[in-house]
Amino acid sequence: MSQSRETEGKRPLTPFVEVQKALKGANYPADKNSLIDAARANGADDDVMKRLDALPEQEYQSPADVSKAVGNE
């Protein structure tokens, strides 16, 4: 039986999903600090918090904007 990529000790395959789950309930447009506050309130893990902390300082119009920015880290 082969292991899934997630169980091979690599990063999760879908960091975008983890970030979006952490941002549930966030109001858009939102700046970086608002996103970090929302993630913290939702109990985001360290990996998600690091990804959000690495985002450029700008206003994000939608969850899709955040996902694009996370992908460009």
FIKOLZA-1660 file (N, C-alpha, C; in steps of 0.1 Angstrom, whole numbers, plus 5000, padded with zeros to 4 digits):
% residues 73
   i   px   py   pz ch aa at
   1 5008 4988 5000  A  M  N
   1 5000 5000 5000  A  M CA
   1 5009 5012 5000  A  M  C
   2 5006 5022 4992  A  S  N
   2 5014 5034 4991  A  S CA
   2 5008 5045 5001  A  S  C
   3 5017 5053 5006  A  Q  N
   3 5012 5063 5015  A  Q CA
   3 5008 5075 5007  A  Q  C
   4 4999 5083 5013  A  S  N
   4 4995 5095 5006  A  S CA
   4 5006 5105 5009  A  S  C
   5 5006 5116 5001  A  R  N
   5 5016 5126 5002  A  R CA
   5 5016 5133 5015  A  R  C
   6 5004 5134 5021  A  E  N
   6 5003 5141 5034  A  E CA
   6 5009 5133 5045  A  E  C
   7 5010 5120 5044  A  T  N
   7 5015 5111 5055  A  T CA
   7 5030 5108 5053  A  T  C
   8 5036 5114 5042  A  E  N
   8 5050 5112 5040  A  E CA
   8 5059 5122 5047  A  E  C
   9 5053 5130 5055  A  G  N
   9 5061 5140 5063  A  G CA
   9 5062 5153 5055  A  G  C
  10 5055 5155 5044  A  K  N
  10 5056 5167 5036  A  K CA
  10 5045 5177 5041  A  K  C
  11 5046 5189 5036  A  R  N
  11 5036 5199 5039  A  R CA
  11 5023 5194 5034  A  R  C
  12 5012 5198 5040  A  P  N
  12 4999 5195 5034  A  P CA
  12 4997 5199 5020  A  P  C
  13 4990 5191 5012  A  L  N
  13 4989 5193 4998  A  L CA
  13 4981 5206 4995  A  L  C
  14 4972 5210 5005  A  T  N
  14 4963 5221 5002  A  T CA
  14 4964 5232 5013  A  T  C
  15 4975 5239 5013  A  P  N
  15 4976 5250 5023  A  P CA
  15 4966 5260 5021  A  P  C
  16 4961 5262 5009  A  F  N
  16 4950 5272 5006  A  F CA
  16 4938 5268 5014  A  F  C
  17 4934 5255 5015  A  V  N
  17 4922 5251 5022  A  V CA
  17 4924 5254 5037  A  V  C
  18 4936 5251 5042  A  E  N
  18 4939 5253 5056  A  E CA
  18 4938 5268 5060  A  E  C
  19 4943 5276 5051  A  V  N
  19 4942 5291 5053  A  V CA
  19 4928 5296 5053  A  V  C
  20 4920 5291 5043  A  Q  N
  20 4906 5295 5041  A  Q CA
  20 4898 5291 5053  A  Q  C
  21 4901 5279 5058  A  K  N
  21 4894 5274 5070  A  K CA
  21 4897 5283 5082  A  K  C
  22 4909 5287 5083  A  A  N
  22 4913 5296 5094  A  A CA
  22 4907 5310 5093  A  A  C
  23 4903 5314 5081  A  L  N
  23 4898 5327 5078  A  L CA
  23 4882 5327 5078  A  L  C
  24 4876 5316 5082  A  K  N
  24 4862 5315 5081  A  K CA
  24 4856 5327 5089  A  K  C
  25 4846 5334 5083  A  G  N
  25 4840 5345 5089  A  G CA
  25 4847 5358 5088  A  G  C
  26 4858 5359 5081  A  A  N
  26 4865 5371 5078  A  A CA
  26 4857 5380 5069  A  A  C
  27 4857 5393 5071  A  N  N
  27 4850 5402 5063  A  N CA
  27 4860 5408 5053  A  N  C
  28 4856 5409 5040  A  Y  N
  28 4864 5414 5029  A  Y CA
  28 4857 5427 5024  A  Y  C
  29 4865 5436 5019  A  P  N
  29 4880 5436 5019  A  P CA
  29 4886 5436 5033  A  P  C
  30 4898 5431 5033  A  A  N
  30 4905 5430 5046  A  A CA
  30 4920 5432 5044  A  A  C
  31 4926 5439 5054  A  D  N
  31 4940 5440 5053  A  D CA
  31 4947 5428 5060  A  D  C
  32 4960 5428 5059  A  K  N
  32 4968 5417 5065  A  K CA
  32 4965 5415 5080  A  K  C
  33 4965 5426 5087  A  N  N
  33 4963 5425 5102  A  N CA
  33 4949 5419 5105  A  N  C
  34 4939 5423 5098  A  S  N
  34 4926 5418 5100  A  S CA
  34 4925 5403 5097  A  S  C
  35 4932 5399 5087  A  L  N
  35 4932 5384 5084  A  L CA
  35 4939 5376 5095  A  L  C
  36 4950 5382 5100  A  I  N
  36 4958 5375 5111  A  I CA
  36 4949 5375 5123  A  I  C
  37 4942 5385 5126  A  D  N
  37 4933 5386 5138  A  D CA
  37 4922 5375 5136  A  D  C
  38 4916 5374 5124  A  A  N
  38 4905 5364 5122  A  A CA
  38 4911 5350 5124  A  A  C
  39 4922 5347 5118  A  A  N
  39 4928 5334 5119  A  A CA
  39 4931 5331 5134  A  A  C
  40 4937 5340 5141  A  R  N
  40 4940 5338 5155  A  R CA
  40 4927 5335 5163  A  R  C
  41 4916 5342 5160  A  A  N
  41 4903 5340 5167  A  A CA
  41 4898 5326 5164  A  A  C
  42 4901 5321 5152  A  N  N
  42 4896 5308 5148  A  N CA
  42 4906 5296 5152  A  N  C
  43 4916 5300 5159  A  G  N
  43 4925 5289 5164  A  G CA
  43 4935 5284 5154  A  G  C
  44 4939 5292 5144  A  A  N
  44 4948 5287 5134  A  A CA
  44 4961 5281 5139  A  A  C
  45 4966 5271 5132  A  D  N
  45 4979 5265 5137  A  D CA
  45 4990 5274 5133  A  D  C
  46 5002 5270 5137  A  D  N
  46 5014 5278 5135  A  D CA
  46 5017 5280 5120  A  D  C
  47 5015 5269 5112  A  D  N
  47 5018 5270 5098  A  D CA
  47 5010 5280 5091  A  D  C
  48 4997 5280 5094  A  V  N
  48 4988 5290 5088  A  V CA
  48 4992 5304 5092  A  V  C
  49 4995 5306 5105  A  M  N
  49 4999 5319 5110  A  M CA
  49 5011 5324 5103  A  M  C
  50 5021 5315 5101  A  K  N
  50 5033 5319 5094  A  K CA
  50 5030 5323 5079  A  K  C
  51 5021 5316 5073  A  R  N
  51 5017 5319 5059  A  R CA
  51 5011 5333 5059  A  R  C
  52 5002 5336 5068  A  L  N
  52 4995 5349 5068  A  L CA
  52 5005 5360 5072  A  L  C
  53 5014 5357 5081  A  D  N
  53 5024 5367 5084  A  D CA
  53 5033 5371 5073  A  D  C
  54 5035 5361 5064  A  A  N
  54 5044 5364 5052  A  A CA
  54 5037 5371 5041  A  A  C
  55 5024 5373 5042  A  L  N
  55 5016 5380 5031  A  L CA
  55 5021 5395 5030  A  L  C
  56 5020 5400 5018  A  P  N
  56 5023 5414 5016  A  P CA
  56 5013 5423 5023  A  P  C
  57 5018 5434 5027  A  E  N
  57 5009 5444 5033  A  E CA
  57 5000 5450 5022  A  E  C
  58 4988 5446 5021  A  Q  N
  58 4978 5452 5011  A  Q CA
  58 4964 5448 5016  A  Q  C
  59 4955 5453 5008  A  E  N
  59 4941 5450 5011  A  E CA
  59 4937 5439 5002  A  E  C
  60 4931 5429 5008  A  Y  N
  60 4926 5417 5000  A  Y CA
  60 4911 5418 4998  A  Y  C
  61 4907 5416 4986  A  Q  N
  61 4893 5418 4982  A  Q CA
  61 4884 5406 4984  A  Q  C
  62 4891 5394 4985  A  S  N
  62 4883 5382 4986  A  S CA
  62 4892 5371 4991  A  S  C
  63 4886 5359 4994  A  P  N
  63 4894 5348 4998  A  P CA
  63 4903 5343 4987  A  P  C
  64 4899 5345 4974  A  A  N
  64 4907 5341 4963  A  A CA
  64 4920 5350 4962  A  A  C
  65 4919 5362 4966  A  D  N
  65 4931 5371 4966  A  D CA
  65 4941 5366 4977  A  D  C
  66 4935 5361 4988  A  V  N
  66 4944 5356 4998  A  V CA
  66 4951 5343 4993  A  V  C
  67 4943 5334 4987  A  S  N
  67 4949 5322 4982  A  S CA
  67 4960 5324 4972  A  S  C
  68 4958 5334 4963  A  K  N
  68 4968 5338 4953  A  K CA
  68 4980 5343 4960  A  K  C
  69 4979 5351 4970  A  A  N
  69 4990 5356 4977  A  A CA
  69 4998 5345 4985  A  A  C
  70 4990 5336 4991  A  V  N
  70 4997 5325 4998  A  V CA
  70 5005 5316 4988  A  V  C
  71 5000 5315 4976  A  G  N
  71 5007 5307 4966  A  G CA
  71 5019 5314 4961  A  G  C
  72 5020 5327 4963  A  N  N
  72 5032 5335 4958  A  N CA
  72 5042 5337 4968  A  N  C
  73 5041 5331 4980  A  E  N
  73 5051 5333 4991  A  E CA
  73 5064 5329 4986  A  E  C
% end
